[in-house]
Amino acid sequence: MQPRQLEHFLAVAEHGSFTAAARARFVAQPSLSQTIRLLEQDLGVELFQRLPGGVRLTPAGEALVPVARSALREFDRVRQHMTEVKGVLTGRLDLVSLPALTMTPVAPATSRFRAAHPGVTVRILHAADAPEAIGIVRQGHAELGFIDVAVEDQDLEAESLPAQGLCLVSPPGWEPPRPATLAAIAGLPLVTSLTSAFLRSRLRLPRDAVVVEVDNRESMVHLILAGAGHGVLPAPLADLAVREGATSTPLDPPLTRPITVVRPAGAGLSPAAGRFLAAIRQEVA
């Protein structure tokens, strides 16, 4: 079994047709189809049900998907170890992050990592919330995930990083309450994120306090700047808003947002992931 066979198999599984998979892999469709037939012969099972409008995974094909992703990651890990022996780290590193955590610590750590290892391509996927990010790590689409909740899961290894501070952010020209207590914030017209269960549980907001709900925190910045209401944001997003004229007020008492790195349990990190994790630790230290 060759890595190319597994790559083509996953491409067909993800795109739902041989034509789309061949286009995505930049190969001729007959060549890709032949690769899949040889793989099915090697394994002694049919991996796809051929349909008029495309293909569908058989039960055997569904079982092969996570195994194929894991195997390809192992192949890449071997390549990285060999290139590391030669003194030059190459390959690709797949990450998943909540958007606010991409701003910091992931973005500056990526810059630090790329400066030290220019031969590695970094791919960063965005997840709407922690469960989605965890799912992406579980499915093998990312080697490291950056989320904002603590995790206790036997299938995952989790490492807590220093937490982000939270701030009350007010539109330009609006006077924030001082001190910005949780009781005072609950009496304000607020812009909140639909996905922020953490903030909702900590602030205990009354129903009429929320005047705008949006599905991501980055949009909260634009809405606050436009005067739609106040918002409670992680410090990196608060800093962005302040640069555009908003006011940032520390919470009283202080409130923080946890940062957790997750990865599959029992699986050794690739050299690239290990170096990136070191860059993250250095960034938040």
C-alpha positions as CSV (number, residue, x, y, z in Angstrom):
1,M,0.0,0.0,0.0
2,Q,1.4,3.4,-1.1
3,P,0.7,6.8,0.5
4,R,-0.5,8.0,-2.9
5,Q,-3.3,5.4,-2.8
6,L,-4.5,6.6,0.5
7,E,-4.3,10.3,-0.6
8,H,-6.4,9.5,-3.7
9,F,-8.9,7.5,-1.6
10,L,-9.4,10.4,0.9
11,A,-9.7,12.8,-2.0
12,V,-12.6,10.8,-3.5
13,A,-14.2,10.4,0.0
14,E,-14.0,14.1,0.6
15,H,-15.2,15.3,-2.8
16,G,-17.8,12.7,-3.5
17,S,-16.7,11.9,-7.1
18,F,-13.7,10.7,-9.0
19,T,-13.9,13.7,-11.3
20,A,-13.7,16.3,-8.5
21,A,-11.1,14.3,-6.7
22,A,-8.9,14.0,-9.8
23,R,-9.2,17.8,-10.3
24,A,-8.3,18.5,-6.7
25,R,-5.3,16.2,-6.9
26,F,-4.2,17.5,-10.3
27,V,-4.2,14.0,-11.8
28,A,-6.0,12.4,-14.7
29,Q,-9.2,10.7,-13.7
30,P,-8.4,7.3,-15.3
31,S,-5.2,7.2,-13.3
32,L,-7.0,8.1,-10.0
33,S,-9.7,5.5,-10.8
34,Q,-7.0,2.8,-11.4
35,T,-5.3,3.7,-8.1
36,I,-8.6,3.2,-6.2
37,R,-9.3,-0.1,-8.0
38,L,-5.8,-1.4,-7.1
39,L,-6.4,-0.3,-3.5
40,E,-9.7,-2.2,-3.4
41,Q,-8.0,-5.3,-4.8
42,D,-5.2,-5.1,-2.2
43,L,-7.7,-4.8,0.6
44,G,-10.3,-7.3,-0.8
45,V,-13.2,-4.9,-0.3
46,E,-15.2,-2.3,-2.2
47,L,-14.5,1.2,-0.8
48,F,-17.1,3.1,-2.8
49,Q,-20.6,2.5,-4.1
50,R,-20.6,3.9,-7.6
51,L,-23.7,6.1,-8.2
52,P,-25.0,7.9,-11.3
53,G,-24.1,11.3,-9.8
54,G,-20.9,10.3,-7.9
55,V,-19.8,7.9,-5.3
56,R,-20.7,7.0,-1.7
57,L,-18.5,5.3,0.9
58,T,-19.3,1.7,1.7
59,P,-19.1,0.6,5.4
60,A,-15.5,-0.6,4.6
61,G,-14.7,2.8,3.1
62,E,-16.1,4.6,6.1
63,A,-13.9,2.4,8.4
64,L,-10.8,3.2,6.3
65,V,-11.1,7.0,6.4
66,P,-9.7,7.6,9.9
67,V,-7.1,4.8,9.5
68,A,-6.0,6.4,6.2
69,R,-5.6,9.8,7.8
70,S,-3.7,8.4,10.7
71,A,-1.4,6.4,8.3
72,L,-0.7,9.4,6.1
73,R,0.2,11.4,9.2
74,E,2.6,8.7,10.2
75,F,4.1,8.7,6.7
76,D,4.6,12.5,7.0
77,R,6.0,12.1,10.5
78,V,8.7,9.7,9.1
79,R,9.5,12.1,6.3
80,Q,9.8,15.0,8.8
81,H,12.1,12.9,11.1
82,M,14.3,12.1,8.1
83,T,14.5,15.7,7.0
84,E,15.2,16.7,10.6
85,V,18.2,14.3,10.6
86,K,19.5,16.1,7.5
87,G,19.1,19.4,9.4
88,V,16.2,20.9,7.4
89,L,12.6,20.4,8.6
90,T,10.1,20.2,5.8
91,G,6.5,19.1,5.3
92,R,3.1,20.4,6.3
93,L,1.6,21.1,9.7
94,D,-2.2,21.1,10.2
95,L,-3.7,23.1,13.0
96,V,-7.3,24.1,14.0
97,S,-8.0,27.1,16.1
98,L,-10.9,29.3,17.3
99,P,-10.6,32.6,15.4
100,A,-9.9,34.7,18.4
101,L,-7.0,32.4,19.4
102,T,-5.6,32.6,15.9
103,M,-4.9,36.2,16.5
104,T,-2.9,35.3,19.6
105,P,-1.2,33.1,20.5
106,V,-1.4,31.1,17.2
107,A,-0.5,33.9,14.7
108,P,2.6,35.2,16.5
109,A,3.7,31.6,17.2
110,T,3.3,30.8,13.5
111,S,5.5,33.7,12.6
112,R,8.1,32.6,15.1
113,F,7.9,29.0,13.9
114,R,8.1,29.9,10.1
115,A,11.1,32.0,10.7
116,A,12.9,29.0,12.3
117,H,11.5,26.4,9.8
118,P,10.8,28.0,6.4
119,G,10.5,24.5,4.8
120,V,7.2,23.7,6.6
121,T,3.9,24.8,5.3
122,V,1.4,25.6,8.0
123,R,-2.4,25.1,7.4
124,I,-4.7,26.7,10.0
125,L,-8.4,25.6,10.0
126,H,-11.0,27.7,11.9
127,A,-13.7,26.2,14.1
128,A,-16.8,27.9,15.3
129,D,-16.5,26.5,18.8
130,A,-14.5,24.0,20.9
131,P,-16.6,20.9,20.1
132,E,-16.0,21.5,16.3
133,A,-12.3,22.0,16.9
134,I,-12.1,18.8,18.9
135,G,-14.0,16.9,16.2
136,I,-11.4,18.1,13.6
137,V,-8.6,16.8,15.8
138,R,-10.4,13.5,16.4
139,Q,-11.0,13.0,12.6
140,G,-7.3,13.5,11.9
141,H,-7.7,16.8,10.0
142,A,-5.4,18.6,12.4
143,E,-2.5,17.6,14.7
144,L,-3.0,20.3,17.2
145,G,-6.2,22.2,18.3
146,F,-6.5,25.5,20.2
147,I,-9.7,25.9,22.2
148,D,-11.1,27.9,25.1
149,V,-12.4,25.2,27.4
150,A,-10.7,22.6,29.7
151,V,-10.9,19.1,28.3
152,E,-11.0,15.7,30.1
153,D,-11.1,13.0,27.5
154,Q,-9.2,9.7,27.4
155,D,-8.8,10.0,23.6
156,L,-7.1,13.5,23.8
157,E,-4.1,14.9,25.5
158,A,-4.7,18.5,26.7
159,E,-2.3,21.2,27.9
160,S,-3.4,24.4,29.5
161,L,-1.8,27.7,28.5
162,P,-1.9,31.0,30.3
163,A,-5.5,32.4,30.1
164,Q,-6.5,35.5,28.1
165,G,-7.9,38.4,30.0
166,L,-11.4,39.7,29.1
167,C,-12.5,43.3,28.8
168,L,-15.6,45.3,28.4
169,V,-15.5,47.0,25.0
170,S,-17.7,50.1,24.4
171,P,-18.5,51.9,21.1
172,P,-16.7,55.2,20.3
173,G,-18.2,58.0,22.3
174,W,-20.1,55.7,24.7
175,E,-19.3,55.9,28.4
176,P,-18.6,52.5,30.0
177,P,-19.6,51.8,33.6
178,R,-16.7,52.2,36.1
179,P,-16.1,49.9,37.7
180,A,-17.1,47.4,35.0
181,T,-18.7,44.8,37.4
182,L,-20.7,41.9,36.1
183,A,-23.8,43.4,37.6
184,A,-23.2,46.7,35.7
185,I,-22.5,44.8,32.5
186,A,-25.7,42.9,32.8
187,G,-27.6,46.2,32.7
188,L,-26.0,47.3,29.3
189,P,-27.2,46.7,25.8
190,L,-24.9,43.9,24.8
191,V,-23.6,42.3,21.6
192,T,-22.8,38.7,22.2
193,S,-21.6,35.6,20.4
194,L,-24.0,32.8,19.8
195,T,-21.1,30.3,20.3
196,S,-19.7,31.8,23.6
197,A,-21.2,29.4,26.2
198,F,-18.3,30.3,28.4
199,L,-19.2,34.0,28.6
200,R,-22.9,33.4,28.9
201,S,-22.4,31.1,31.8
202,R,-20.0,33.5,33.6
203,L,-21.9,36.7,33.0
204,R,-25.4,35.2,33.8
205,L,-27.0,37.7,31.4
206,P,-30.7,38.5,31.6
207,R,-32.6,37.8,28.4
208,D,-33.3,41.5,27.7
209,A,-29.6,42.5,28.1
210,V,-28.6,41.0,24.7
211,V,-29.6,43.3,21.8
212,V,-27.5,41.6,19.0
213,E,-26.3,38.0,18.7
214,V,-23.7,37.1,16.1
215,D,-22.1,33.7,15.2
216,N,-18.5,34.8,15.6
217,R,-16.5,37.2,17.9
218,E,-14.8,39.0,15.1
219,S,-18.1,40.3,13.8
220,M,-18.7,41.6,17.4
221,V,-15.9,44.1,16.9
222,H,-17.5,45.6,13.8
223,L,-20.9,45.8,15.5
224,I,-19.5,47.4,18.6
225,L,-17.6,50.0,16.5
226,A,-20.9,50.8,14.7
227,G,-22.6,51.5,18.0
228,A,-24.8,48.4,18.2
229,G,-23.9,47.9,21.8
230,H,-21.2,47.0,24.3
231,G,-19.4,43.6,24.3
232,V,-17.1,41.5,26.5
233,L,-14.1,40.4,24.4
234,P,-10.8,38.6,24.8
235,A,-7.9,41.1,25.2
236,P,-6.6,40.6,21.6
237,L,-9.9,41.5,20.0
238,A,-10.4,44.3,22.5
239,D,-7.1,45.8,21.4
240,L,-8.2,45.7,17.8
241,A,-11.4,47.6,18.7
242,V,-9.5,50.2,20.7
243,R,-7.3,50.9,17.6
244,E,-10.4,51.8,15.8
245,G,-11.7,54.2,18.5
246,A,-13.6,51.9,20.9
247,T,-13.0,52.0,24.7
248,S,-11.7,49.0,26.6
249,T,-12.4,48.7,30.4
250,P,-11.0,45.9,32.6
251,L,-13.6,43.8,34.3
252,D,-14.0,44.0,38.1
253,P,-13.3,41.4,39.4
254,P,-11.0,40.2,36.5
255,L,-12.3,37.4,34.3
256,T,-10.1,35.3,32.1
257,R,-10.7,32.9,29.2
258,P,-8.8,29.6,29.3
259,I,-6.6,28.4,26.4
260,T,-6.1,24.7,25.9
261,V,-4.0,22.8,23.3
262,V,-5.5,19.4,22.4
263,R,-4.0,16.5,20.4
264,P,-4.8,12.8,20.0
265,A,-3.8,10.7,23.0
266,G,-1.0,8.2,22.6
267,A,0.2,9.5,19.3
268,G,3.6,11.1,19.2
269,L,3.9,14.5,17.7
270,S,5.5,15.1,14.4
271,P,8.7,17.1,14.6
272,A,6.9,20.1,13.1
273,A,4.1,19.9,15.7
274,G,6.6,19.5,18.5
275,R,8.5,22.6,17.3
276,F,5.2,24.5,16.9
277,L,4.1,23.6,20.4
278,A,7.5,24.9,21.7
279,A,6.9,28.2,19.8
280,I,3.4,28.5,21.4
281,R,4.8,28.0,24.9
282,Q,7.5,30.6,24.2
283,E,4.9,33.0,22.9
284,V,2.7,32.8,26.0
285,A,5.5,32.6,28.5
